[in-house]
Amino acid sequence: MLDQVGELIREVAATVVLPRFRHLSTDEIAQKSPGDLVTIADKESEQALTRGLTALLPGSAVVGEESVAADPRVLDRLGDAGAVWIVDPVDGTNNFAAGKTPFAVMVALLRDGEPTASWILDVVDDHLTVAELGSGAYRDGVRVKTRTDDPGADTLRGVVATHYLPEELRKVAASHTGAFGEVTKGRHCAGYEYPAVALDEQQFALFWRILPWDHVPGSLIVQEAGGTALHLDGEPYRPTDSERGLLVAANDDIWRTVRDTLFPDTSIL
């Protein structure tokens, strides 16, 4: 099924998403909430993926970003028994709508609430990163593994996405980012940030708002590549979690170094 889903994602990206890149009219872009855009490509991509995924796995349910936007009760399906697909039809929509990269199409499969497989397609560069629980992570068919050492905070590169961080945590984190080799605010595309950790292009990423379509696919990829994805208090991340912060790192030691450097007083977490 890994290959079948990958082929479906590539087909939808090629026929629905990519043709509209830099060709959207103003009436094909809307605002779901302040600063949160949706395009006709998001809607049509989700519809096509939903049809294809449920055909591949009859009886499965789908939790898609746009279906949840239309009816928040759809999110309750994450706790369903059996097979549930999580779909992000265009991750990085604001980039896509602005005619910029990166943006991606992402899918994950839950079975009885547990992530068992995930797919992230970099649409423009046509890189497909996949993971299957217990079987590792792969980029374009080649197995990827995160780094195993911890070279120290002053050489680490990563993302601290501050936009949704509570004010107190934002201030504390900002006062300590200078201890790292490089800290950015990210590329506004989780479909870029997670594979970048798996490929050692960066060693960590910190998020606060953790909607399932943004973070379930990538967290499984990082974990299957050897990395770590935990809440800031060290508790495991669950697909039903929406806040509490999520720190993703190349390995356990780097995770601890990043968390303790950003938040020396862990009692505030």
C-alpha positions as CSV (number, residue, x, y, z in Angstrom):
1,M,0.0,0.0,0.0
2,L,2.9,2.4,0.5
3,D,3.6,2.5,-3.2
4,Q,-0.1,2.8,-4.1
5,V,-0.7,5.7,-1.8
6,G,2.5,7.4,-3.1
7,E,1.3,7.0,-6.7
8,L,-2.1,8.5,-5.8
9,I,-0.5,11.5,-4.1
10,R,1.8,12.1,-7.0
11,E,-1.1,11.9,-9.4
12,V,-3.2,14.3,-7.4
13,A,-0.3,16.7,-7.1
14,A,0.4,16.6,-10.8
15,T,-3.2,17.0,-12.0
16,V,-4.8,19.2,-9.3
17,V,-2.1,21.1,-7.4
18,L,0.8,21.8,-9.6
19,P,-1.2,23.2,-12.6
20,R,-2.6,25.9,-10.3
21,F,0.8,26.9,-8.9
22,R,1.3,30.6,-9.9
23,H,-2.0,30.4,-11.9
24,L,-4.6,31.1,-9.2
25,S,-7.1,33.8,-9.8
26,T,-8.2,36.0,-6.9
27,D,-11.6,34.3,-6.6
28,E,-9.8,31.0,-6.1
29,I,-8.2,32.1,-2.9
30,A,-10.1,32.6,0.3
31,Q,-9.4,33.3,4.0
32,K,-10.6,30.7,6.5
33,S,-9.4,32.8,9.4
34,P,-7.0,35.8,9.7
35,G,-3.8,34.8,7.9
36,D,-5.0,31.3,7.1
37,L,-5.7,30.8,3.4
38,V,-7.4,28.1,1.4
39,T,-7.4,27.8,-2.3
40,I,-9.4,25.8,-4.9
41,A,-6.4,23.5,-5.1
42,D,-6.7,22.6,-1.4
43,K,-10.4,21.7,-1.8
44,E,-10.0,19.7,-5.0
45,S,-6.9,17.9,-3.8
46,E,-8.6,16.8,-0.7
47,Q,-11.6,15.6,-2.6
48,A,-9.5,13.6,-5.0
49,L,-7.3,12.1,-2.2
50,T,-10.4,11.2,-0.2
51,R,-11.9,9.3,-3.2
52,G,-8.6,7.5,-3.9
53,L,-7.7,6.6,-0.3
54,T,-11.1,5.2,0.6
55,A,-11.1,3.2,-2.6
56,L,-7.7,1.7,-1.6
57,L,-9.0,0.9,1.9
58,P,-12.8,0.4,1.8
59,G,-14.5,1.3,5.0
60,S,-11.8,3.7,6.1
61,A,-12.5,7.2,7.3
62,V,-10.8,10.5,6.3
63,V,-9.9,13.5,8.5
64,G,-8.9,16.2,6.1
65,E,-7.9,19.8,6.9
66,E,-10.7,21.2,4.7
67,S,-13.4,18.8,5.8
68,V,-12.6,19.8,9.4
69,A,-12.8,23.5,8.5
70,A,-16.3,22.8,7.1
71,D,-17.4,20.6,10.0
72,P,-15.2,20.5,13.1
73,R,-17.0,17.3,14.2
74,V,-15.0,15.4,11.6
75,L,-12.0,15.8,13.9
76,D,-13.6,13.3,16.3
77,R,-12.9,10.5,13.8
78,L,-9.3,10.5,15.0
79,G,-10.4,8.4,17.9
80,D,-12.3,5.9,15.8
81,A,-11.3,2.2,15.8
82,G,-10.1,0.9,12.5
83,A,-8.4,2.8,9.7
84,V,-8.4,6.6,9.5
85,W,-6.6,8.7,6.9
86,I,-5.3,12.1,7.8
87,V,-5.0,14.4,4.8
88,D,-3.3,17.7,4.3
89,P,-4.1,18.5,0.6
90,V,-1.7,21.4,0.3
91,D,0.6,22.0,3.2
92,G,2.1,25.5,3.1
93,T,-1.0,27.0,1.5
94,N,0.2,30.5,2.1
95,N,3.4,29.8,0.2
96,F,1.4,28.1,-2.6
97,A,-1.0,31.0,-2.9
98,A,1.9,33.5,-3.0
99,G,3.6,31.6,-5.8
100,K,6.4,30.5,-3.5
101,T,7.9,27.2,-2.3
102,P,8.0,25.0,-0.3
103,F,4.6,23.4,-0.2
104,A,3.7,19.7,0.0
105,V,0.9,17.1,0.0
106,M,0.8,15.0,3.2
107,V,-1.1,11.8,4.2
108,A,-0.9,9.6,7.3
109,L,-2.7,6.4,8.1
110,L,-3.9,5.7,11.7
111,R,-5.1,2.2,12.8
112,D,-7.0,2.3,16.0
113,G,-5.7,5.7,16.7
114,E,-2.0,4.9,16.2
115,P,0.1,6.3,13.2
116,T,1.2,3.4,11.1
117,A,2.3,5.0,7.8
118,S,2.9,8.4,6.3
119,W,3.7,10.2,3.1
120,I,5.1,13.7,2.3
121,L,5.4,14.8,-1.3
122,D,7.5,17.9,-2.0
123,V,5.3,18.8,-5.0
124,V,7.7,21.0,-7.0
125,D,10.9,19.0,-6.5
126,D,9.0,15.7,-6.6
127,H,10.7,14.2,-3.5
128,L,8.5,11.6,-1.8
129,T,9.4,10.8,1.9
130,V,7.5,7.9,3.4
131,A,7.6,5.9,6.7
132,E,5.9,2.7,7.9
133,L,5.8,1.9,11.6
134,G,8.6,-0.4,12.5
135,S,10.0,-0.4,8.9
136,G,12.0,2.9,8.8
137,A,11.8,6.0,6.7
138,Y,12.7,6.5,3.0
139,R,13.2,9.4,0.6
140,D,12.6,8.5,-3.0
141,G,13.2,4.8,-2.1
142,V,16.4,5.3,-0.2
143,R,16.4,4.8,3.6
144,V,17.1,7.8,5.7
145,K,18.4,7.9,9.2
146,T,18.9,10.9,11.5
147,R,22.3,11.7,13.0
148,T,23.1,9.9,16.2
149,D,25.5,12.3,17.9
150,D,24.9,15.5,19.8
151,P,27.5,18.1,18.8
152,G,26.3,20.7,21.3
153,A,23.8,23.6,21.1
154,D,26.3,26.0,19.5
155,T,26.5,23.9,16.3
156,L,22.8,22.9,16.0
157,R,20.5,24.4,13.4
158,G,16.7,24.4,13.8
159,V,13.4,26.1,13.8
160,V,11.6,27.8,16.7
161,A,8.1,28.6,15.4
162,T,7.1,31.4,17.8
163,H,3.8,32.5,16.2
164,Y,1.5,30.4,18.4
165,L,3.8,30.1,21.5
166,P,2.3,31.5,24.7
167,E,3.8,34.9,25.4
168,E,5.8,33.7,28.5
169,L,7.4,30.8,26.6
170,R,8.0,33.0,23.6
171,K,10.0,35.4,25.6
172,V,12.0,32.7,27.4
173,A,12.8,30.9,24.1
174,A,13.8,34.2,22.4
175,S,16.3,34.9,25.2
176,H,18.1,31.7,24.6
177,T,18.1,31.2,20.8
178,G,21.5,32.8,20.6
179,A,23.0,29.7,22.2
180,F,22.4,27.7,19.0
181,G,24.4,27.7,15.7
182,E,21.3,29.0,13.8
183,V,17.7,29.4,14.6
184,T,15.0,30.3,12.0
185,K,11.2,30.8,12.2
186,G,10.8,28.1,9.6
187,R,9.6,27.9,6.0
188,H,5.8,27.9,6.9
189,C,5.5,24.3,5.7
190,A,5.6,21.3,8.0
191,G,6.1,19.1,5.0
192,Y,9.5,20.7,4.6
193,E,10.5,21.0,8.3
194,Y,10.1,17.3,9.2
195,P,12.0,15.7,6.3
196,A,14.7,18.4,6.8
197,V,15.3,16.9,10.3
198,A,15.3,13.3,9.0
199,L,17.9,14.4,6.3
200,D,20.0,16.4,8.8
201,E,19.5,19.6,6.9
202,Q,18.4,20.9,10.4
203,Q,18.5,19.1,13.7
204,F,15.4,20.3,15.5
205,A,12.0,22.1,15.1
206,L,9.8,23.5,17.8
207,F,6.0,24.0,17.2
208,W,3.1,24.9,19.5
209,R,-0.1,24.5,17.5
210,I,0.0,20.9,16.4
211,L,-3.0,20.2,14.1
212,P,-2.9,16.5,13.1
213,W,-2.6,17.0,9.3
214,D,0.5,19.2,9.9
215,H,2.3,17.0,12.4
216,V,1.2,13.3,12.3
217,P,2.8,12.5,8.9
218,G,6.1,14.2,9.7
219,S,6.5,13.0,13.3
220,L,6.2,9.4,12.2
221,I,8.9,10.0,9.5
222,V,11.3,11.5,12.0
223,Q,10.7,8.8,14.5
224,E,11.1,6.0,12.0
225,A,14.4,7.7,10.8
226,G,15.7,7.5,14.4
227,G,14.6,10.9,15.7
228,T,12.3,12.0,18.6
229,A,9.0,13.9,18.7
230,L,7.8,14.7,22.2
231,H,5.9,17.4,24.0
232,L,8.0,19.9,25.9
233,D,7.3,18.1,29.1
234,G,8.7,14.9,27.7
235,E,5.3,13.2,27.2
236,P,4.6,11.3,24.0
237,Y,2.8,13.1,21.2
238,R,-0.7,11.8,20.2
239,P,-2.6,12.6,17.0
240,T,-5.5,14.0,19.1
241,D,-3.2,16.6,20.8
242,S,-3.6,20.2,19.6
243,E,-1.2,22.3,21.8
244,R,1.3,21.8,24.6
245,G,4.1,22.2,22.2
246,L,6.0,19.7,20.1
247,L,9.7,19.5,19.9
248,V,11.1,17.3,17.1
249,A,14.8,16.4,17.1
250,A,17.3,14.2,15.3
251,N,17.8,12.0,18.5
252,D,17.0,11.9,22.2
253,D,20.2,13.7,23.2
254,I,19.7,16.6,20.8
255,W,16.0,16.8,22.0
256,R,17.2,17.2,25.6
257,T,19.9,19.7,24.7
258,V,17.4,21.9,22.7
259,R,14.7,21.7,25.3
260,D,17.0,22.5,28.2
261,T,18.8,25.3,26.3
262,L,15.5,27.0,25.3
263,F,13.8,26.4,28.7
264,P,16.3,26.0,31.5
265,D,13.5,26.2,34.0
266,T,11.3,23.3,32.9
267,S,8.7,24.1,35.6
268,I,7.2,26.7,33.2
269,L,6.4,24.0,30.6
